[in-house]
Amino acid sequence: MAVIGSTGSIGMQTLEVARAHPEDFRVLAVTANRQMHKLIDIALEFRPEFVGVRDEEQANAVRAALPYSVEIGYGVEGLITAAAWCGVDLTVNALVGAVGIQPTIVALQSGIDVALANKETLVAAGDLVWEAARAGMSRVIPIDSEHSAIMQCLLGNDLASVAKLILTASGGPFRGHSKERLRTVKVADALAHPTWKMGAKITIDSATMMNKGFEIIEAHHLFHKSYDQIDVVIHPQSVVHSLVYYHDGSMMAQLGTADMRIPIQFALYGGQKRVFAPWPTLDLGALGALHFEQPDRVTFPALDLAYACGRAGGTVPAVMNAANEVAAIAFLEERLSYDAIVDTTVRVLNAHEKVASPTLEQVLEADKWARLTAEEFIIKRGTSL
Ligand SMILES: NC(=O)c1ccc[n+]([C@@H]2O[C@H](COP(=O)([O-])OP(=O)(O)OC[C@H]3O[C@@H](n4cnc5c(N)ncnc54)[C@H](OP(=O)(O)O)[C@@H]3O)[C@@H](O)[C@H]2O)c1
């Protein structure tokens, strides 16, 4: 397999799964962006044939550090080369952000299945991803725990008998907060996720609930259901990872610990095979009860924004994704307040002129425009923070 974004939270857990099953997986290509020491350690352990880095300087440093002959590439080209590396059967896309779009599309077009954690790709370019999968006769296998759960609840059942897909959401660190209280929250508060340990950007997206918004769009593309058939329920314990509600009144759920290695392993085995995993299992007796509640759509407007953008389609979800990415990073860098993240995204969306059935170039253009526009808004509002 290839692991693009190997140094991140999902990337490292993917490598843990590969390490646990050396008889089944060989890592042929890996990439990283900033964490060069981690990347070199990974290369020393897994001996990939190809390594992708950010720029030429890093490429030279990695070449000098590795005691064996390895192909090295950089930039988006490096990501694409890794994703479609010769001999790879499965590419794990563990990148964060829209940078994952092109490698996903090229891998799928080349007939390589993609185990996708990088939800931003499906949000921004869902239709193009399916076109690429059709052209390459390849599969997109979800890694996101909610979508993995839905995929598992659908096994052996007819997609036409599904009444609703129900995504569970922990509610993030600010569940129960008032809008007033959210005005003063700091980066450290937003990074303190109650149940999942993840990369910084997705943790901020969870705090705004934009992450769940993305997952609604992701579910629409993965399971070909209309937005009216996708619901969200708050489940603070993160034990039920999502559910499928069937026409006959039955609900199927998938349960497990909040451990991404479980859905990652299921995806690495093609979403079809259950292989022993050495990770801790769920203790229902200790858990006692399962809690659910309705989401607070007023305090967390990102949910309804995502429904609206998903329904609008075209370049609109790509713009929402890019503007949110810039705003979430600005918040992490303490250049924007928490409550301005979604507000910035809405302003950029209001300024956007939608392209109805975009090509890849038009999606990438909309993404670039949204980033520049979001950055302009952030700079303008800077002094009023
Ligand atoms: N973490 C989770 O539990 C979880 C659960 C479900 C879904 N997801 C989704 O999975 C994806 C990855 O999340 P994560 O939490 O693993 O993120 P992360 O820890 O921030 O890791 C991101 C990876 O992408 C690389 N990267 C970042 N920007 C890049 C760029 N511009 N060009 C090339 N590589 C770049 C990083 O490299 P460096 O580290 O070397 O800079 C790192 O390897 C996201 O889409 C997220 O929404 C994550």
The ligand as a Tripos MOL2 file, in Angstrom:
@<TRIPOS>MOLECULE
LIG
   48    52     1     0     0
SMALL
NO_CHARGES

@<TRIPOS>ATOM
      1 N1         -7.4370   11.7430   13.3170 N.am      1 LIG1
      2 C1         -8.5830   11.1040   13.3280 C.2       1 LIG1
      3 O1         -8.9070   10.3950   14.2890 O.2       1 LIG1
      4 C2         -9.5230   11.2050   12.1410 C.ar      1 LIG1
      5 C3        -10.7400   10.5150   12.1850 C.ar      1 LIG1
      6 C4        -11.5590   10.5400   11.0630 C.ar      1 LIG1
      7 C5        -11.1960   11.2580    9.9450 C.ar      1 LIG1
      8 N2        -10.0180   11.9450    9.9400 N.ar      1 LIG1
      9 C6         -9.6450   12.6960    8.7420 C.3       1 LIG1
     10 O2         -8.3990   12.1680    8.2870 O.3       1 LIG1
     11 C7         -7.6060   13.1840    7.7010 C.3       1 LIG1
     12 C8         -6.2690   13.2470    8.4390 C.3       1 LIG1
     13 O3         -6.5120   13.6550    9.7740 O.3       1 LIG1
     14 P1         -5.3810   13.5930   10.8870 P.3       1 LIG1
     15 O4         -6.0700   13.8520   12.1730 O.co2     1 LIG1
     16 O5         -4.5870   12.3450   10.7220 O.co2     1 LIG1
     17 O6         -4.5060   14.8710   10.4700 O.3       1 LIG1
     18 P2         -3.0100   15.2090   10.9030 P.3       1 LIG1
     19 O7         -2.6410   14.4920   12.1450 O.co2     1 LIG1
     20 O8         -2.9090   16.7030   10.8940 O.co2     1 LIG1
     21 O9         -2.1290   14.6000    9.7110 O.3       1 LIG1
     22 C9         -2.1970   15.1300    8.4040 C.3       1 LIG1
     23 C10        -1.1430   14.4850    7.5060 C.3       1 LIG1
     24 O10        -1.1330   15.1970    6.2650 O.3       1 LIG1
     25 C11         0.1630   15.7850    6.0440 C.3       1 LIG1
     26 N3         -0.0660   17.0910    5.4400 N.ar      1 LIG1
     27 C12        -0.6640   18.1740    5.9970 C.ar      1 LIG1
     28 N4         -0.7060   19.2010    5.1130 N.ar      1 LIG1
     29 C13        -0.1240   18.7490    3.9820 C.ar      1 LIG1
     30 C14         0.1730   19.3530    2.7280 C.ar      1 LIG1
     31 N5         -0.1720   20.6070    2.4430 N.pl3     1 LIG1
     32 N6          0.8060   18.6080    1.7920 N.ar      1 LIG1
     33 C15         1.1590   17.3210    2.0440 C.ar      1 LIG1
     34 N7          0.9200   16.6920    3.2280 N.ar      1 LIG1
     35 C16         0.2790   17.4120    4.1870 C.ar      1 LIG1
     36 C17         0.7980   15.8840    7.4040 C.3       1 LIG1
     37 O11         2.2230   15.9150    7.2900 O.3       1 LIG1
     38 P3          3.1760   16.4140    8.5210 P.3       1 LIG1
     39 O12         2.6240   15.7990    9.7610 O.co2     1 LIG1
     40 O13         4.5150   15.8370    8.1300 O.co2     1 LIG1
     41 O14         3.1550   17.9020    8.5100 O.co2     1 LIG1
     42 C18         0.2890   14.5830    8.0500 C.3       1 LIG1
     43 O15         1.0390   13.5050    7.5720 O.3       1 LIG1
     44 C19        -8.4290   14.4740    7.8000 C.3       1 LIG1
     45 O16        -9.1310   14.6730    6.6280 O.3       1 LIG1
     46 C20        -9.4060   14.1820    8.9310 C.3       1 LIG1
     47 O17       -10.5950   14.9220    8.8130 O.3       1 LIG1
     48 C21        -9.1730   11.9170   10.9980 C.ar      1 LIG1
@<TRIPOS>BOND
     1     1     2 1
     2     2     3 2
     3     2     4 1
     4     4     5 ar
     5     4    48 ar
     6     5     6 ar
     7     6     7 ar
     8     7     8 ar
     9     8     9 1
    10     8    48 ar
    11     9    10 1
    12     9    46 1
    13    10    11 1
    14    11    12 1
    15    11    44 1
    16    12    13 1
    17    13    14 1
    18    14    15 2
    19    14    16 1
    20    14    17 1
    21    17    18 1
    22    18    19 2
    23    18    20 1
    24    18    21 1
    25    21    22 1
    26    22    23 1
    27    23    24 1
    28    23    42 1
    29    24    25 1
    30    25    26 1
    31    25    36 1
    32    26    27 ar
    33    26    35 ar
    34    27    28 ar
    35    28    29 ar
    36    29    30 ar
    37    29    35 ar
    38    30    31 1
    39    30    32 ar
    40    32    33 ar
    41    33    34 ar
    42    34    35 ar
    43    36    37 1
    44    36    42 1
    45    37    38 1
    46    38    39 2
    47    38    40 1
    48    38    41 1
    49    42    43 1
    50    44    45 1
    51    44    46 1
    52    46    47 1
@<TRIPOS>SUBSTRUCTURE
     1 LIG1         1 GROUP 0 **** ****
